[in-house]
Amino acid sequence: MERYYPRLAILCSLISSHSMAAAMDQSGQSLLPFLEAGHYFEASISAADPEVSGHTLGTRPDLVNSGVDDYSTDNISQNFQYYSAALKLQLKPELSFGILYDQPFGSDLQYPLKDNGSFSDPALSRQGTQINVDTQNLSLILGYQPLKNFNLYAGPAFQTIKGHVSLRGLVYADLNGYNAIFKEDAAIGWLAGFAYQLPDIAFKAALTYHSKIDHKINVTENVLGTPLLLVGETKTKISTPQSVNLDFQTAITVSTLLYSNIRWVNWKDFVIRPTQFGALSQLATTTLSSGTYTGGFNLDDYQKNQWSATVGVAKKWTPQWSSAFNIGWDSGIGDPSSILNPTKGYWGMGLAMQYNPEPNYFISGGFKYFWLGDVTTQDGTYYLPLPGVSEASKVGEFEDNHAIGYGLKIGYHF
């Protein structure tokens, strides 16, 4: 009976996808490979095909070029993929070591060039608003099992981040044409957690904490190619968020497993404000408020923390074939949202299959369909303490969007 369960647990993790999660959350930072029995290796690729489109608010004709009746954005999301790999070694009965690679956070949006000029610039740069963020993470984990069923683990996490942002269109007013290139930076954080397992009934519960990681990034800023030098150059601080994962599974029959994941991510403290952009935004708010507010605003930020949950069932049909089904939910990070992140969470359903040619190795694949939440977008000034600015900052609506995620994984116990 017991031998079915580890392979089912591996299958469950394939479609616990965070591909379309709130803000820039991408991989979900799973530690489940480290909790596999004995020596274990896995590698996976995930991909997403999102369809995200919206339109300029009908109450804002000032954000559309004259003589144009098309207020739509068309699809702004790019297809993307990311990779992960894990190696776990059981050095002694009470000591384990792991190396985990993933791409925890990312974003890739590009507004198409449109004659309406709302989110793109058809006159000068002939480009649309876009953002691209890429992170890579390598974690080294040491686990200690003081008792047979307990596992305490911790270790450092080495992370790199880079990206670029371009603001285009009438929605950005005087910031139309702004570009920022975030050069690659590396920094170190940490993770820690504990797990409790009862292998005879496939019970497993694990709680894992990932620290925030502070980056200080050199950012090159310009407006349509002209360097921005309003103040002295300083590095921009960006902290990728702290998070907590709670994983749970238990057998409900000899060949069926119930599993779940709850994840919290501290996006509320996430801020992007490059040096020159900050100075430019301070000038704008000082002028707008006649000097009563001089604090400026951020290039991007989020107003709420992210909560997400997944619950599913995995079934072993034959010694070689297994399947899993799950339902997922994500809270999103606030409404209205940034133009650079125009969704509000999701509901999703996933299905996966796994084939074991031999008991110690497998290949699995699956997909997940996401119904993305409707949201109003704002230009970054919605939360400023200025009368009337919240309504004036609303620029677009994004509704009835969706995405499909795919995954492929191989794993080997040795």
Secondary structure as a PSIPRED ss2 file (coil, helix, strand):
# PSIPRED VFORMAT (PSIPRED V4.0)

   1 M C   1.000  0.000  0.000
   2 E C   1.000  0.000  0.000
   3 R C   1.000  0.000  0.000
   4 Y H   0.000  1.000  0.000
   5 Y H   0.000  1.000  0.000
   6 P H   0.000  1.000  0.000
   7 R H   0.000  1.000  0.000
   8 L H   0.000  1.000  0.000
   9 A H   0.000  1.000  0.000
  10 I H   0.000  1.000  0.000
  11 L H   0.000  1.000  0.000
  12 C H   0.000  1.000  0.000
  13 S H   0.000  1.000  0.000
  14 L H   0.000  1.000  0.000
  15 I C   1.000  0.000  0.000
  16 S C   1.000  0.000  0.000
  17 S C   1.000  0.000  0.000
  18 H C   1.000  0.000  0.000
  19 S C   1.000  0.000  0.000
  20 M C   1.000  0.000  0.000
  21 A C   1.000  0.000  0.000
  22 A C   1.000  0.000  0.000
  23 A C   1.000  0.000  0.000
  24 M C   1.000  0.000  0.000
  25 D E   0.000  0.000  1.000
  26 Q C   1.000  0.000  0.000
  27 S C   1.000  0.000  0.000
  28 G C   1.000  0.000  0.000
  29 Q C   1.000  0.000  0.000
  30 S C   1.000  0.000  0.000
  31 L C   1.000  0.000  0.000
  32 L H   0.000  1.000  0.000
  33 P H   0.000  1.000  0.000
  34 F H   0.000  1.000  0.000
  35 L H   0.000  1.000  0.000
  36 E C   1.000  0.000  0.000
  37 A C   1.000  0.000  0.000
  38 G C   1.000  0.000  0.000
  39 H C   1.000  0.000  0.000
  40 Y E   0.000  0.000  1.000
  41 F E   0.000  0.000  1.000
  42 E E   0.000  0.000  1.000
  43 A E   0.000  0.000  1.000
  44 S E   0.000  0.000  1.000
  45 I E   0.000  0.000  1.000
  46 S E   0.000  0.000  1.000
  47 A E   0.000  0.000  1.000
  48 A E   0.000  0.000  1.000
  49 D E   0.000  0.000  1.000
  50 P E   0.000  0.000  1.000
  51 E E   0.000  0.000  1.000
  52 V C   1.000  0.000  0.000
  53 S C   1.000  0.000  0.000
  54 G E   0.000  0.000  1.000
  55 H E   0.000  0.000  1.000
  56 T E   0.000  0.000  1.000
  57 L C   1.000  0.000  0.000
  58 G C   1.000  0.000  0.000
  59 T C   1.000  0.000  0.000
  60 R C   1.000  0.000  0.000
  61 P H   0.000  1.000  0.000
  62 D H   0.000  1.000  0.000
  63 L H   0.000  1.000  0.000
  64 V C   1.000  0.000  0.000
  65 N C   1.000  0.000  0.000
  66 S C   1.000  0.000  0.000
  67 G C   1.000  0.000  0.000
  68 V C   1.000  0.000  0.000
  69 D C   1.000  0.000  0.000
  70 D C   1.000  0.000  0.000
  71 Y C   1.000  0.000  0.000
  72 S E   0.000  0.000  1.000
  73 T C   1.000  0.000  0.000
  74 D C   1.000  0.000  0.000
  75 N C   1.000  0.000  0.000
  76 I C   1.000  0.000  0.000
  77 S E   0.000  0.000  1.000
  78 Q C   1.000  0.000  0.000
  79 N C   1.000  0.000  0.000
  80 F E   0.000  0.000  1.000
  81 Q E   0.000  0.000  1.000
  82 Y E   0.000  0.000  1.000
  83 Y E   0.000  0.000  1.000
  84 S E   0.000  0.000  1.000
  85 A E   0.000  0.000  1.000
  86 A E   0.000  0.000  1.000
  87 L E   0.000  0.000  1.000
  88 K E   0.000  0.000  1.000
  89 L E   0.000  0.000  1.000
  90 Q E   0.000  0.000  1.000
  91 L E   0.000  0.000  1.000
  92 K E   0.000  0.000  1.000
  93 P C   1.000  0.000  0.000
  94 E C   1.000  0.000  0.000
  95 L E   0.000  0.000  1.000
  96 S E   0.000  0.000  1.000
  97 F E   0.000  0.000  1.000
  98 G E   0.000  0.000  1.000
  99 I E   0.000  0.000  1.000
 100 L E   0.000  0.000  1.000
 101 Y E   0.000  0.000  1.000
 102 D E   0.000  0.000  1.000
 103 Q C   1.000  0.000  0.000
 104 P C   1.000  0.000  0.000
 105 F E   0.000  0.000  1.000
 106 G E   0.000  0.000  1.000
 107 S E   0.000  0.000  1.000
 108 D E   0.000  0.000  1.000
 109 L E   0.000  0.000  1.000
 110 Q E   0.000  0.000  1.000
 111 Y C   1.000  0.000  0.000
 112 P C   1.000  0.000  0.000
 113 L C   1.000  0.000  0.000
 114 K C   1.000  0.000  0.000
 115 D C   1.000  0.000  0.000
 116 N C   1.000  0.000  0.000
 117 G C   1.000  0.000  0.000
 118 S C   1.000  0.000  0.000
 119 F C   1.000  0.000  0.000
 120 S E   0.000  0.000  1.000
 121 D E   0.000  0.000  1.000
 122 P C   1.000  0.000  0.000
 123 A C   1.000  0.000  0.000
 124 L C   1.000  0.000  0.000
 125 S C   1.000  0.000  0.000
 126 R C   1.000  0.000  0.000
 127 Q E   0.000  0.000  1.000
 128 G E   0.000  0.000  1.000
 129 T C   1.000  0.000  0.000
 130 Q E   0.000  0.000  1.000
 131 I E   0.000  0.000  1.000
 132 N E   0.000  0.000  1.000
 133 V E   0.000  0.000  1.000
 134 D E   0.000  0.000  1.000
 135 T E   0.000  0.000  1.000
 136 Q E   0.000  0.000  1.000
 137 N E   0.000  0.000  1.000
 138 L E   0.000  0.000  1.000
 139 S E   0.000  0.000  1.000
 140 L E   0.000  0.000  1.000
 141 I E   0.000  0.000  1.000
 142 L E   0.000  0.000  1.000
 143 G E   0.000  0.000  1.000
 144 Y E   0.000  0.000  1.000
 145 Q C   1.000  0.000  0.000
 146 P C   1.000  0.000  0.000
 147 L C   1.000  0.000  0.000
 148 K C   1.000  0.000  0.000
 149 N C   1.000  0.000  0.000
 150 F E   0.000  0.000  1.000
 151 N E   0.000  0.000  1.000
 152 L E   0.000  0.000  1.000
 153 Y E   0.000  0.000  1.000
 154 A E   0.000  0.000  1.000
 155 G E   0.000  0.000  1.000
 156 P E   0.000  0.000  1.000
 157 A E   0.000  0.000  1.000
 158 F E   0.000  0.000  1.000
 159 Q E   0.000  0.000  1.000
 160 T E   0.000  0.000  1.000
 161 I E   0.000  0.000  1.000
 162 K E   0.000  0.000  1.000
 163 G E   0.000  0.000  1.000
 164 H E   0.000  0.000  1.000
 165 V E   0.000  0.000  1.000
 166 S E   0.000  0.000  1.000
 167 L C   1.000  0.000  0.000
 168 R C   1.000  0.000  0.000
 169 G C   1.000  0.000  0.000
 170 L H   0.000  1.000  0.000
 171 V H   0.000  1.000  0.000
 172 Y H   0.000  1.000  0.000
 173 A H   0.000  1.000  0.000
 174 D H   0.000  1.000  0.000
 175 L H   0.000  1.000  0.000
 176 N C   1.000  0.000  0.000
 177 G C   1.000  0.000  0.000
 178 Y E   0.000  0.000  1.000
 179 N E   0.000  0.000  1.000
 180 A E   0.000  0.000  1.000
 181 I E   0.000  0.000  1.000
 182 F E   0.000  0.000  1.000
 183 K E   0.000  0.000  1.000
 184 E E   0.000  0.000  1.000
 185 D E   0.000  0.000  1.000
 186 A E   0.000  0.000  1.000
 187 A E   0.000  0.000  1.000
 188 I E   0.000  0.000  1.000
 189 G E   0.000  0.000  1.000
 190 W E   0.000  0.000  1.000
 191 L E   0.000  0.000  1.000
 192 A E   0.000  0.000  1.000
 193 G E   0.000  0.000  1.000
 194 F E   0.000  0.000  1.000
 195 A E   0.000  0.000  1.000
 196 Y E   0.000  0.000  1.000
 197 Q E   0.000  0.000  1.000
 198 L E   0.000  0.000  1.000
 199 P H   0.000  1.000  0.000
 200 D H   0.000  1.000  0.000
 201 I H   0.000  1.000  0.000
 202 A C   1.000  0.000  0.000
 203 F E   0.000  0.000  1.000
 204 K E   0.000  0.000  1.000
 205 A E   0.000  0.000  1.000
 206 A E   0.000  0.000  1.000
 207 L E   0.000  0.000  1.000
 208 T E   0.000  0.000  1.000
 209 Y E   0.000  0.000  1.000
 210 H E   0.000  0.000  1.000
 211 S C   1.000  0.000  0.000
 212 K C   1.000  0.000  0.000
 213 I E   0.000  0.000  1.000
 214 D E   0.000  0.000  1.000
 215 H E   0.000  0.000  1.000
 216 K E   0.000  0.000  1.000
 217 I E   0.000  0.000  1.000
 218 N C   1.000  0.000  0.000
 219 V E   0.000  0.000  1.000
 220 T E   0.000  0.000  1.000
 221 E E   0.000  0.000  1.000
 222 N E   0.000  0.000  1.000
 223 V E   0.000  0.000  1.000
 224 L C   1.000  0.000  0.000
 225 G C   1.000  0.000  0.000
 226 T E   0.000  0.000  1.000
 227 P E   0.000  0.000  1.000
 228 L C   1.000  0.000  0.000
 229 L C   1.000  0.000  0.000
 230 L C   1.000  0.000  0.000
 231 V C   1.000  0.000  0.000
 232 G C   1.000  0.000  0.000
 233 E C   1.000  0.000  0.000
 234 T C   1.000  0.000  0.000
 235 K C   1.000  0.000  0.000
 236 T E   0.000  0.000  1.000
 237 K E   0.000  0.000  1.000
 238 I E   0.000  0.000  1.000
 239 S E   0.000  0.000  1.000
 240 T E   0.000  0.000  1.000
 241 P C   1.000  0.000  0.000
 242 Q C   1.000  0.000  0.000
 243 S E   0.000  0.000  1.000
 244 V E   0.000  0.000  1.000
 245 N E   0.000  0.000  1.000
 246 L E   0.000  0.000  1.000
 247 D E   0.000  0.000  1.000
 248 F E   0.000  0.000  1.000
 249 Q E   0.000  0.000  1.000
 250 T E   0.000  0.000  1.000
 251 A E   0.000  0.000  1.000
 252 I E   0.000  0.000  1.000
 253 T E   0.000  0.000  1.000
 254 V C   1.000  0.000  0.000
 255 S C   1.000  0.000  0.000
 256 T E   0.000  0.000  1.000
 257 L E   0.000  0.000  1.000
 258 L E   0.000  0.000  1.000
 259 Y E   0.000  0.000  1.000
 260 S E   0.000  0.000  1.000
 261 N E   0.000  0.000  1.000
 262 I E   0.000  0.000  1.000
 263 R E   0.000  0.000  1.000
 264 W E   0.000  0.000  1.000
 265 V E   0.000  0.000  1.000
 266 N C   1.000  0.000  0.000
 267 W H   0.000  1.000  0.000
 268 K H   0.000  1.000  0.000
 269 D H   0.000  1.000  0.000
 270 F C   1.000  0.000  0.000
 271 V E   0.000  0.000  1.000
 272 I E   0.000  0.000  1.000
 273 R C   1.000  0.000  0.000
 274 P C   1.000  0.000  0.000
 275 T H   0.000  1.000  0.000
 276 Q H   0.000  1.000  0.000
 277 F H   0.000  1.000  0.000
 278 G H   0.000  1.000  0.000
 279 A H   0.000  1.000  0.000
 280 L H   0.000  1.000  0.000
 281 S H   0.000  1.000  0.000
 282 Q H   0.000  1.000  0.000
 283 L H   0.000  1.000  0.000
 284 A H   0.000  1.000  0.000
 285 T H   0.000  1.000  0.000
 286 T H   0.000  1.000  0.000
 287 T H   0.000  1.000  0.000
 288 L H   0.000  1.000  0.000
 289 S C   1.000  0.000  0.000
 290 S C   1.000  0.000  0.000
 291 G C   1.000  0.000  0.000
 292 T C   1.000  0.000  0.000
 293 Y C   1.000  0.000  0.000
 294 T C   1.000  0.000  0.000
 295 G C   1.000  0.000  0.000
 296 G C   1.000  0.000  0.000
 297 F C   1.000  0.000  0.000
 298 N C   1.000  0.000  0.000
 299 L C   1.000  0.000  0.000
 300 D E   0.000  0.000  1.000
 301 D E   0.000  0.000  1.000
 302 Y C   1.000  0.000  0.000
 303 Q C   1.000  0.000  0.000
 304 K C   1.000  0.000  0.000
 305 N C   1.000  0.000  0.000
 306 Q E   0.000  0.000  1.000
 307 W E   0.000  0.000  1.000
 308 S E   0.000  0.000  1.000
 309 A E   0.000  0.000  1.000
 310 T E   0.000  0.000  1.000
 311 V E   0.000  0.000  1.000
 312 G E   0.000  0.000  1.000
 313 V E   0.000  0.000  1.000
 314 A E   0.000  0.000  1.000
 315 K E   0.000  0.000  1.000
 316 K E   0.000  0.000  1.000
 317 W C   1.000  0.000  0.000
 318 T C   1.000  0.000  0.000
 319 P C   1.000  0.000  0.000
 320 Q C   1.000  0.000  0.000
 321 W E   0.000  0.000  1.000
 322 S E   0.000  0.000  1.000
 323 S E   0.000  0.000  1.000
 324 A E   0.000  0.000  1.000
 325 F E   0.000  0.000  1.000
 326 N E   0.000  0.000  1.000
 327 I E   0.000  0.000  1.000
 328 G E   0.000  0.000  1.000
 329 W E   0.000  0.000  1.000
 330 D E   0.000  0.000  1.000
 331 S C   1.000  0.000  0.000
 332 G C   1.000  0.000  0.000
 333 I C   1.000  0.000  0.000
 334 G C   1.000  0.000  0.000
 335 D C   1.000  0.000  0.000
 336 P C   1.000  0.000  0.000
 337 S E   0.000  0.000  1.000
 338 S E   0.000  0.000  1.000
 339 I C   1.000  0.000  0.000
 340 L C   1.000  0.000  0.000
 341 N C   1.000  0.000  0.000
 342 P C   1.000  0.000  0.000
 343 T C   1.000  0.000  0.000
 344 K C   1.000  0.000  0.000
 345 G C   1.000  0.000  0.000
 346 Y E   0.000  0.000  1.000
 347 W E   0.000  0.000  1.000
 348 G E   0.000  0.000  1.000
 349 M E   0.000  0.000  1.000
 350 G E   0.000  0.000  1.000
 351 L E   0.000  0.000  1.000
 352 A E   0.000  0.000  1.000
 353 M E   0.000  0.000  1.000
 354 Q E   0.000  0.000  1.000
 355 Y E   0.000  0.000  1.000
 356 N E   0.000  0.000  1.000
 357 P E   0.000  0.000  1.000
 358 E E   0.000  0.000  1.000
 359 P C   1.000  0.000  0.000
 360 N C   1.000  0.000  0.000
 361 Y E   0.000  0.000  1.000
 362 F E   0.000  0.000  1.000
 363 I E   0.000  0.000  1.000
 364 S E   0.000  0.000  1.000
 365 G E   0.000  0.000  1.000
 366 G E   0.000  0.000  1.000
 367 F E   0.000  0.000  1.000
 368 K E   0.000  0.000  1.000
 369 Y E   0.000  0.000  1.000
 370 F E   0.000  0.000  1.000
 371 W E   0.000  0.000  1.000
 372 L E   0.000  0.000  1.000
 373 G C   1.000  0.000  0.000
 374 D C   1.000  0.000  0.000
 375 V E   0.000  0.000  1.000
 376 T E   0.000  0.000  1.000
 377 T E   0.000  0.000  1.000
 378 Q E   0.000  0.000  1.000
 379 D C   1.000  0.000  0.000
 380 G C   1.000  0.000  0.000
 381 T C   1.000  0.000  0.000
 382 Y C   1.000  0.000  0.000
 383 Y C   1.000  0.000  0.000
 384 L C   1.000  0.000  0.000
 385 P C   1.000  0.000  0.000
 386 L C   1.000  0.000  0.000
 387 P C   1.000  0.000  0.000
 388 G C   1.000  0.000  0.000
 389 V H   0.000  1.000  0.000
 390 S H   0.000  1.000  0.000
 391 E H   0.000  1.000  0.000
 392 A H   0.000  1.000  0.000
 393 S H   0.000  1.000  0.000
 394 K E   0.000  0.000  1.000
 395 V E   0.000  0.000  1.000
 396 G E   0.000  0.000  1.000
 397 E E   0.000  0.000  1.000
 398 F E   0.000  0.000  1.000
 399 E C   1.000  0.000  0.000
 400 D C   1.000  0.000  0.000
 401 N E   0.000  0.000  1.000
 402 H E   0.000  0.000  1.000
 403 A E   0.000  0.000  1.000
 404 I E   0.000  0.000  1.000
 405 G E   0.000  0.000  1.000
 406 Y E   0.000  0.000  1.000
 407 G E   0.000  0.000  1.000
 408 L E   0.000  0.000  1.000
 409 K E   0.000  0.000  1.000
 410 I E   0.000  0.000  1.000
 411 G E   0.000  0.000  1.000
 412 Y E   0.000  0.000  1.000
 413 H E   0.000  0.000  1.000
 414 F C   1.000  0.000  0.000
